[in-house]
Amino acid sequence: MSNATSQNETVHRVSFLDRDSVNIPILKILQADGTVYENAVLPAIDEALAHKIYDTCVFTRVLDERMLGAQRQGRISFYMTCTGEEASIIGSAASLDNDDVILAQYREHAALRYRGFTTEQFMNQLFSNEKDLGKGRQMPIHYGSSELNYQTISSPLATQIPQATGVGYSLKMQGKRNIAICYFGEGAASEGDFHAGLNMAAVLKSPTIFFCRNNGYAISTPTSEQFMGNGIASRGPGYGMHTIRVDGNDMLAVLAATQQARAYAVENNAPVLIEAMTYRLGAHSSSDDPSGYRSKDEEAKWQQHDPVKRFKLWMINKGWLTEKQDSELFEKYRSEVLAEVKVAEKLPMSSVDTLIEDVYDTPTPRLKQQLETLKTHIKKYPKSYPNSEGSV
């Protein structure tokens, strides 16, 4: 890697660089039929790890299917799927140490599941009931778990990027051999926080992996209308940062890239940028209709690169999975998710008394006064607040 003090080539006539001046290769290991490319170097993976990865894939597919259906039925207010991007999220999460800190955007619930978030915990958050770790203060899919080192999701784009720089720097200052990993989409990379966060990380040598899911669209805006540069990976060297572009639908390629990125970040106390080229098979969210900005032919083309199917075929080829086991796993999680939905949706919402907790050690007089005013308002209009006895 070069830096500001490196010796640059000298020329004596005008010669501009353009987007085609630097070729960025894309790492591919696993083909669509589940076979490995010739001469490909596989990541560190054994049968147990493969099964944990695939189990997370299946759970995530089922969760997305069931909960999008629940949203359509009016049982929850909002949902976002990970469908089509599982290899990017799970392959990277599987490369981490449990004490590494995850700062996600809003489509990385598969990483949280890989860490051990239970089906019950997912349901409690989605229904904002009294068992929700966030105490009902967030809209659905805004998960968080301090126990699993997964920082709570924030809706505004890219705010987690400079925060991740600080988390990684903090881990370094504490002498820990751990990193932060920050997930974001290529649309978020258009925000100023992206540039500020990466520049700070490079200058301060923060051990942070910046993981960009380039799924082709920032809601409805295609990449061709977002930027003219060569994707997001081309920006890494400009910040003096180790960078790699990987096939985001290739579980083994993502696993290999992230394993090595983590090792580099730990050993060198330095950041790494990973750009995973993938595709969002579903809508941006339950509020979106992708038929307005992309064709069925385009979606069908990317269906052929389904990351879950590709990894499944590789496991079958290895003798680690059968079609029967696969079917049973899907059926197991369909029953489990449905059962937990029926429980979670019947639990009461969080108590209104918890509303002013967790910010100050002791709530201020002003906050206490506001809470009492709120309770008075709820009692005055009980029909507007069905859970008026201590909950809203």
N, C-alpha and C positions, 0 to 999 in steps of 0.2 A: 504494500500500500504506500502511496506517495503522500507527502504532506507539504506544508508551505515552504519547507526548507529544502525540498528535493531539488536535484539538478534537472532542469527541464531541457528538452531538445530545443536548439536554436534554429530558426529559419530566417531567410532573408527576402522572402516575398510573402505577400498577404495570403493566408491560408486559414479559412474558417472551419470550425467543427460544426457538424449538424447531427441530427438524431440518429443517423445511420453510421456515424463515425465509430461508435463503440458497439460491438456485437455482444449481446447478453445471452449466453446459452441457457437452456432450460433443462433442469435435471429430471430425467425419466428413468424409472427402474422397472415398473410393472406395466405390462401391456393390457389392453382391454379384455383379452381372453384369459387373463390370469397367469400368463407366462411371463418370465423375466427376460428383459433385453439381453442379448449376447454381450458379455464382458461387463455387465452391470455389477456394481459393488453393493451388496445388500447391507442394510442397517443391522444393528445388534437386536435380534428378535428371536424368541423361542416360542414353543407351542403355548405356554401359559400366557405370555404377553399377547400373542395373536388372538387367543380366545377372549382376553379381557377387552382388547380393542374391538373385536367383532361384537361382543356382547353389548358394548356401549353404542356401536353403530345401530344395532337392532332396536335397542331401547329408544334411542333418539328418533328413529324412523316412526316407531309406534307412538311415542309421545306426541310427535308433530301431527301425525294423522288423527289421533284421538282428540287432541286439544284444539286443533283447527276446526274439527267437527263440533266440539263443545262451544266454540265461539260462534259458529254459524247458528247454533241452537239457542244462543242468548245466555248460556250458562256462565261464560266469562266474557269480559269486555273487549279483549284484544289478544292477538297472538302473533308470533313470528317464528318461522321454521328455519331449521338448519339444513333442510333437504337439498342434497347435491353438493354440500360443502363439508360433509362429515370427515373426509380424509384430511382436509386442511386442519380442522379443529382437533380431532381425536389423535391423528398422527403426531401433531406437535405436542399435545398435552401428555401423550404417552412417553415423550422424550424427557420429561421434567422430573425433578425431585419434588417430593410432596411439600417441602418447605420453600420451594420457589413460589413467588407471588404472581397470581394471574390478575391482570386488569383487562377485562373484556369490553366489547362494544355491546351488542345485544343479540347476537346470533351464535353465541358460543356456549350454550347450555350443555352441549355434549362434553365439553372440557370439565364442567362442574360434575356431571354424571361420572366421568372417568375418575374424578377425585373421590367419589363416594357419596354424593348427594342422593338421598333416598327418594323413592317414588312419592312417599308421603310428604316429604319436604317440598318437592316440586308442586304437588297439589295444593299444599297450604299457601304457598306464595301465589300461585295462579288464582286462588279463590280469596286471597287476602283475609284469611280467617284468623282466629285467636292464636293459632299455633304458628303462624307465619313468622319467620325469623326477623322480617322487616316490620313486623307489627302493623301490617296492612297499609303502610304509607306509600307504597309504590304500586304502579300499574303492573299488570301481568308481564312476565318474562324479565323483570328487573331483579334478578336473583343476587344473592350475596351470602357468603359464609366465612366468617372469621376463622372458624375451626379448620376449614379446608383451604385457607389462604387464597380466597377468591373474593376480590373486592367488589362491593355492590355496584351494580350497573347504573350509569347515569345516561339519560336520554340525549342530551346535547352532544353532537358529534365531536370527537377528537379530544375532549377534555381529559381523557385518560392517558393521552400520549405524554404530555409533559409530566403528569403525575407519575407515570411509570419510570421516567428518568429519575425522579426523586426517590422512588422506592428502591430502584436498583442501586443508586448512590448510597442510600441508607444501609442497605445490606452490606455494601463494601465497607462503609465506615464502621460497621459492627464486627467486621472481620469474618463474616459468614461466607461460606463457599456456595452461595445461592444467587439466583438471578430473579429479575422481574421479566415477565413476558407480557407484551401489550398487543392485543388484537384490535384490528380496525379494517374497514373496507377501503377500497381505492377512492371512494367518494370523500371519506373523511380525510384522505391525504391532500385534499384541496383546501383544507382549513389551515389557518395560520398556526394553530397549535401543533400541527404535524411538523412544520419546519422548525419551530422554536424547540420542540421536544427533542428532535433528532440532533439538532445542532448542540444543544446543551449536553446531551448524552455523549456525543463524540468528544466535545471539549473537556468535559468533566470525567470522561472514561467511566461511565456508568455501565455496569454489567446487566444490560437489558436487551432482550430480543424484541424487535419491532416486527410483528407478523401481520403483513397486509394480505387480506383475502381479496384478491382482484376478481370479483365475480361478474364483471362486465357492465354493471349498472349501479348508479347511485340513485336509488329508488327507480325513477323512469329515465334517467339521463345516461345514455351510453358513454363508454369511455372516450369515444371519438369526439364527444362534445365537452369532455371534462378537461382534457389536456392534450398537448401535441407532442410531448416527450415520449421516449421509449418506455412506457409503463411507469411503475413506481421504483423498480430496481435501479433504474438509471440515476436516481437521485442519491442513492447511498454513497457511491464514490465521491460525489460532490461534497459530502459532509465528512469525508475521510473515514468511511465506515465499511467494514466487511459486509459484503452483500451477496445474495444468491437468489436466483429465480428458479422455482420448482413447479412441476406439474401438481397443482393442488388437488387433483382427483386421484393421485397416485399415493396410496397410503405409505408404501415403502419409501418412496422418494421424500415425502414430507418427514417421515420418521428419521431417515438418514440425515437430512439437512438440519433438522432441529437438534438431533443428538450432537452433531459436530458444532453447530452454532453455540449450543449451551457450553460445551467443553471449551470453546474458544473464549466465550464471555467470562467464564469462571477463571481460567488460567491467565487471561490478559486484563481482567477488569475493564472490559471494553464492550461496546454495543455491537449488535449485528442486525442487519435488515434482511428479512425474508419476504419475497413476494410470491404468493401461491396463486397460480393461474387456475381459476375454477369457474363455477357457474351456479347461479341461484336457480334451481329447478322450479321452485315455487314462487309465489308472489313476494314482493318486498315485505308485506305484512298482511294481516287480515283486512286491512283497509284499502288494499291495492288491487288493481286489475291489470295484470301484465299484458293482456291481449291488446291494450291500447298502445303499446310501444314495442312489442316484439312479436315475431310470427310463430305459428305452431311448428313450421319447418325448422326454425332455429332451435326451439325447445326439443324437438324430436332428435335433432343432431346431437345435442348434448346428453340426451338420455342414453345414448350409446356409450357414453363415458362415465356412467354411474359409478361413483367411487366405492359404494358399498358392494355392488355386484362384482366389481373387479377384485376387491379384496377377498370376497367370498370364494370366487373361482380359484384364487391363489391358494387359499386354505384347503379347498377340496383337492387341488392338484398335489398338495403336500400330504394329503391323507389325514388332515387335522379336523376336517368337518365333512358331514354328509348332508344331503338334501333333507333327509328326515330330521336331523338335529336342527337344521336351519328352520324348518317349518315349526318344530316344537318350540323353539326359542321365540319366534314371532307370536305364536299363540299364547305362550306363557305371559309375555309382556302385554298383550292386548287384554287379557283377563285381569292382570294386576293393575294396569292403569285404570281400567273401567271401575274396578272395585274401589280404588282409592278416590276416584272422582266422586263416587256416591257417598263416601264418608266425608270428604273435605268440604263439599258444597253444603252440607247440613250443619257444619260447625258455626257457631256465632262469630261475628267479626270481632276484631280487637277492641278492647275497652277504650272508651274515649279518654279515660284517665291516663293512658299510656302516651297520649299525644305529645306531651311536653317533656317526656323522658329522653335521656341519652345525649342531650346537648350540653346541659350544665349538670354538674354533680348535684347541686340543689337548684331546682327551678326558681327563677327570679320572681319577685312579687308581681311584676308585670305579666309574666306568663301565667301565673296562677289566676290572676284577675281575668285574663282573656279566656282561660279554660272555664271559669265559672260563668262568664257571659255566654259562652257557647252552650253550656249545659242548660242555661235558662232559655236560650233560643230553641233548643231541641224540645224541651218540655212544653214550650208554647205552641209548637207545630209538630205534634207527635205523628200525624199522618204522613208528614214528609220524611220522617225518620223512623221507619218501622222498628229499628232496634234501639229505641230510645232509652231503654233501661240499661244504661251504662255503655252502650255501643253505638257507633254510627257507621 
